Amino acid sequence: MFRKSIIRLGETGFVRSAIDEQVDLSAFREKPTPTAIIGLVVIGLSYIVGWPAIALLGIVAIKLQEPLLAVIGGPLLYGLSHLVFILGMYLCGAFYSMVMVRWLTRVSMEKLLVWAKVKT
């Protein structure tokens, strides 16, 4: 049953195109686009908005003796950092993520298909 599932999965369009096109990781050798560079900067910004900004907010809340500042502002800043990170991934990661997924699909399915056909 597992072997049949692998063979059926290997017949899907996504897997077939990845194998037929012999997808590789050559896209990572090219110079990154300006959008990808901006995406990396935005991802770096998300790390600054994350825990360091929350720690600073906690210190300010202690100094001002306003605990609600940290209680409400901390989760809001953390959520904002996630949104900024997602934006950065969208800007730089979509193309490169698809290259990686297609390559992993090709490599793993080639090995699984050989195993499934030899064992049947």
PASEBA-1860 file (N, C-alpha, C; in nm, 3 decimals):
! residues 120
1> MFRKSIIR> 0.082/-0.119/0.000/0.000/0.000/0.000/0.088/0.127/0.000 ~ 0.194/0.127/0.081/0.284/0.242/0.087/0.354/0.262/-0.047 ~ 0.396/0.151/-0.109/0.463/0.159/-0.238/0.370/0.213/-0.347 ~ 0.247/0.170/-0.344/0.150/0.218/-0.444/0.125/0.368/-0.426 ~ 0.122/0.412/-0.302/0.103/0.555/-0.275/0.221/0.636/-0.328 ~ 0.342/0.585/-0.311/0.461/0.653/-0.362/0.455/0.662/-0.514 ~ 0.418/0.553/-0.578/0.410/0.552/-0.724/0.303/0.650/-0.772 ~ 0.188/0.652/-0.707/0.082/0.748/-0.744/0.127/0.891/-0.723
9> LGETGFVR> 0.195/0.916/-0.614/0.247/1.051/-0.587/0.350/1.090/-0.693 ~ 0.429/0.995/-0.736/0.528/1.020/-0.840/0.469/1.052/-0.975 ~ 0.342/1.022/-0.993/0.274/1.051/-1.120/0.208/1.188/-1.123 ~ 0.212/1.261/-1.012/0.150/1.394/-1.010/0.231/1.491/-1.095 ~ 0.166/1.596/-1.139/0.230/1.694/-1.226/0.349/1.763/-1.163 ~ 0.338/1.800/-1.036/0.447/1.870/-0.967/0.571/1.783/-0.960 ~ 0.553/1.658/-0.921/0.667/1.566/-0.909/0.725/1.536/-1.046 ~ 0.638/1.509/-1.144/0.684/1.478/-1.279/0.765/1.594/-1.338
17> SAIDEQVD> 0.715/1.718/-1.320/0.787/1.832/-1.376/0.922/1.852/-1.306 ~ 0.927/1.830/-1.177/1.054/1.844/-1.104/1.155/1.741/-1.151 ~ 1.109/1.619/-1.175/1.200/1.513/-1.221/1.238/1.535/-1.367 ~ 1.140/1.565/-1.452/1.167/1.583/-1.595/1.260/1.700/-1.622 ~ 1.245/1.807/-1.545/1.328/1.926/-1.565/1.463/1.915/-1.494 ~ 1.485/1.806/-1.420/1.608/1.787/-1.343/1.643/1.912/-1.263 ~ 1.547/1.955/-1.183/1.561/2.077/-1.104/1.684/2.067/-1.014 ~ 1.762/2.175/-1.010/1.880/2.179/-0.924/1.880/2.310/-0.844
25> LSAFREKP> 1.986/2.334/-0.773/1.995/2.451/-0.687/2.077/2.563/-0.750 ~ 2.088/2.566/-0.881/2.169/2.668/-0.948/2.118/2.810/-0.925 ~ 1.992/2.826/-0.890/1.937/2.960/-0.866/2.007/3.028/-0.748 ~ 2.066/2.950/-0.658/2.134/3.008/-0.543/2.271/3.065/-0.579 ~ 2.320/3.037/-0.699/2.448/3.091/-0.742/2.434/3.231/-0.800 ~ 2.314/3.267/-0.840/2.290/3.397/-0.903/2.290/3.509/-0.800 ~ 2.318/3.630/-0.847/2.315/3.747/-0.760/2.170/3.772/-0.716 ~ 2.147/3.798/-0.586/2.010/3.821/-0.541/1.950/3.949/-0.600
33> TPTAIIGL> 1.821/3.946/-0.621/1.751/4.061/-0.676/1.739/4.170/-0.569 ~ 1.712/4.294/-0.610/1.690/4.400/-0.511/1.576/4.366/-0.415 ~ 1.471/4.300/-0.466/1.360/4.262/-0.380/1.405/4.163/-0.273 ~ 1.491/4.069/-0.312/1.542/3.972/-0.214/1.628/4.040/-0.109 ~ 1.708/4.137/-0.150/1.792/4.211/-0.055/1.705/4.291/0.042 ~ 1.602/4.356/-0.012/1.508/4.430/0.075/1.440/4.333/0.172 ~ 1.404/4.216/0.123/1.343/4.115/0.209/1.434/4.073/0.322 ~ 1.563/4.057/0.293/1.658/4.021/0.399/1.673/4.132/0.502
41> VVIGLSYI> 1.671/4.258/0.455/1.678/4.372/0.548/1.554/4.374/0.637 ~ 1.437/4.347/0.577/1.312/4.347/0.654/1.314/4.233/0.756 ~ 1.368/4.117/0.718/1.380/4.006/0.814/1.471/4.047/0.930 ~ 1.581/4.112/0.900/1.670/4.161/1.006/1.600/4.260/1.097 ~ 1.519/4.347/1.038/1.441/4.443/1.116/1.343/4.372/1.209 ~ 1.287/4.261/1.163/1.191/4.187/1.247/1.257/4.136/1.374 ~ 1.387/4.102/1.367/1.458/4.056/1.486/1.480/4.172/1.585 ~ 1.498/4.291/1.532/1.514/4.408/1.620/1.381/4.443/1.684
49> VGWPAIAL> 1.272/4.431/1.609/1.139/4.461/1.662/1.097/4.354/1.762 ~ 1.154/4.238/1.752/1.116/4.127/1.839/1.161/4.145/1.983 ~ 1.242/4.054/2.032/1.277/4.051/2.173/1.352/4.173/2.225 ~ 1.444/4.233/2.152/1.510/4.352/2.207/1.411/4.467/2.234 ~ 1.317/4.487/2.142/1.219/4.594/2.163/1.125/4.560/2.279 ~ 1.091/4.434/2.293/1.005/4.393/2.405/1.079/4.410/2.537 ~ 1.206/4.375/2.540/1.285/4.394/2.663/1.293/4.542/2.698 ~ 1.317/4.626/2.599/1.322/4.770/2.622/1.187/4.821/2.673
57> LGIVAIKL> 1.080/4.771/2.616/0.946/4.810/2.661/0.924/4.767/2.806 ~ 0.974/4.650/2.843/0.964/4.604/2.982/1.040/4.694/3.077 ~ 1.157/4.736/3.036/1.237/4.827/3.119/1.165/4.961/3.136 ~ 1.110/5.012/3.026/1.035/5.139/3.033/0.913/5.123/3.122 ~ 0.844/5.009/3.112/0.726/4.986/3.195/0.763/4.982/3.343 ~ 0.879/4.924/3.376/0.924/4.920/3.515/0.960/5.060/3.563 ~ 1.033/5.134/3.480/1.074/5.270/3.518/0.953/5.361/3.539 ~ 0.853/5.348/3.452/0.733/5.432/3.464/0.628/5.374/3.559
65> QEPLLAVI> 0.656/5.254/3.610/0.562/5.182/3.696/0.425/5.169/3.630 ~ 0.428/5.131/3.504/0.307/5.108/3.425/0.312/4.966/3.368 ~ 0.271/4.865/3.446/0.281/4.727/3.399/0.196/4.698/3.275 ~ 0.086/4.772/3.259/0.002/4.749/3.142/0.076/4.781/3.012 ~ 0.173/4.869/3.020/0.253/4.901/2.903/0.322/4.774/2.849 ~ 0.377/4.695/2.938/0.442/4.570/2.898/0.341/4.460/2.870 ~ 0.235/4.456/2.950/0.134/4.350/2.934/0.063/4.362/2.800 ~ 0.033/4.482/2.758/-0.038/4.503/2.631/0.062/4.524/2.517
73> GGPLLYGL> 0.164/4.603/2.541/0.260/4.636/2.436/0.350/4.521/2.395 ~ 0.385/4.434/2.490/0.473/4.320/2.459/0.414/4.228/2.353 ~ 0.293/4.176/2.376/0.234/4.090/2.273/0.209/4.163/2.140 ~ 0.176/4.292/2.147/0.156/4.367/2.023/0.288/4.379/1.944 ~ 0.396/4.410/2.014/0.526/4.418/1.947/0.569/4.281/1.892 ~ 0.542/4.177/1.969/0.578/4.042/1.924/0.501/4.005/1.798 ~ 0.371/4.036/1.798/0.289/4.012/1.678/0.337/4.093/1.560 ~ 0.375/4.219/1.585/0.428/4.303/1.479/0.557/4.245/1.422
81> SHLVFILG> 0.642/4.193/1.509/0.767/4.135/1.460/0.740/4.014/1.370 ~ 0.637/3.937/1.402/0.601/3.824/1.316/0.551/3.872/1.181 ~ 0.469/3.975/1.181/0.418/4.029/1.054/0.532/4.083/0.968 ~ 0.627/4.151/1.030/0.742/4.204/0.957/0.826/4.089/0.903 ~ 0.844/3.984/0.980/0.919/3.866/0.935/0.850/3.801/0.815 ~ 0.719/3.785/0.824/0.643/3.726/0.713/0.656/3.810/0.587 ~ 0.652/3.943/0.602/0.671/4.031/0.487/0.810/4.010/0.425 ~ 0.911/4.001/0.509/1.046/3.976/0.459/1.057/3.842/0.386
89> MYLCGAFY> 0.995/3.739/0.442/0.995/3.609/0.375/0.922/3.616/0.242 ~ 0.814/3.691/0.238/0.740/3.706/0.113/0.827/3.775/0.009 ~ 0.898/3.878/0.049/0.980/3.953/-0.045/1.099/3.873/-0.098 ~ 1.165/3.798/-0.011/1.286/3.730/-0.057/1.273/3.579/-0.062 ~ 1.176/3.524/0.005/1.175/3.379/0.019/1.090/3.301/-0.078 ~ 0.994/3.363/-0.144/0.901/3.287/-0.226/0.972/3.213/-0.339 ~ 1.053/3.282/-0.415/1.122/3.219/-0.528/1.219/3.113/-0.479 ~ 1.303/3.149/-0.382/1.404/3.057/-0.335/1.342/2.937/-0.261
97> SMVMVRWL> 1.232/2.962/-0.192/1.163/2.850/-0.126/1.112/2.750/-0.228 ~ 1.055/2.799/-0.338/1.003/2.709/-0.440/1.117/2.632/-0.507 ~ 1.229/2.696/-0.529/1.345/2.626/-0.586/1.385/2.511/-0.494 ~ 1.392/2.539/-0.364/1.432/2.437/-0.266/1.329/2.324/-0.259 ~ 1.201/2.358/-0.257/1.095/2.256/-0.249/1.098/2.166/-0.372 ~ 1.114/2.225/-0.490/1.116/2.144/-0.613/1.238/2.053/-0.615 ~ 1.355/2.104/-0.569/1.474/2.021/-0.566/1.458/1.906/-0.467 ~ 1.408/1.937/-0.346/1.387/1.831/-0.247/1.287/1.728/-0.297
105> TRVSMEKL> 1.183/1.774/-0.367/1.085/1.682/-0.424/1.151/1.589/-0.524 ~ 1.230/1.646/-0.613/1.296/1.563/-0.715/1.388/1.460/-0.652 ~ 1.474/1.505/-0.562/1.573/1.414/-0.502/1.504/1.304/-0.421 ~ 1.412/1.342/-0.336/1.347/1.242/-0.250/1.258/1.147/-0.329 ~ 1.183/1.200/-0.426/1.094/1.113/-0.503/1.171/1.020/-0.595 ~ 1.283/1.064/-0.649/1.365/0.972/-0.729/1.410/0.853/-0.645 ~ 1.453/0.880/-0.523/1.497/0.771/-0.436/1.381/0.682/-0.393 ~ 1.267/0.745/-0.359/1.151/0.667/-0.318/1.094/0.584/-0.433
113> LVWAKVKT> 1.094/0.640/-0.553/1.042/0.566/-0.667/1.131/0.447/-0.702 ~ 1.261/0.464/-0.691/1.352/0.351/-0.714/1.325/0.245/-0.609 ~ 1.312/0.282/-0.483/1.285/0.187/-0.376/1.152/0.116/-0.397 ~ 1.048/0.191/-0.434/0.914/0.133/-0.452/0.909/0.037/-0.569 ~ 0.977/0.068/-0.677/0.974/-0.019/-0.794/1.061/-0.142/-0.777 ~ 1.171/-0.130/-0.704/1.259/-0.245/-0.681/1.193/-0.343/-0.587 ~ 1.121/-0.294/-0.487/1.061/-0.381/-0.386/0.932/-0.447/-0.433 ~ 0.870/-0.399/-0.544/0.743/-0.459/-0.589/0.765/-0.583/-0.669
END
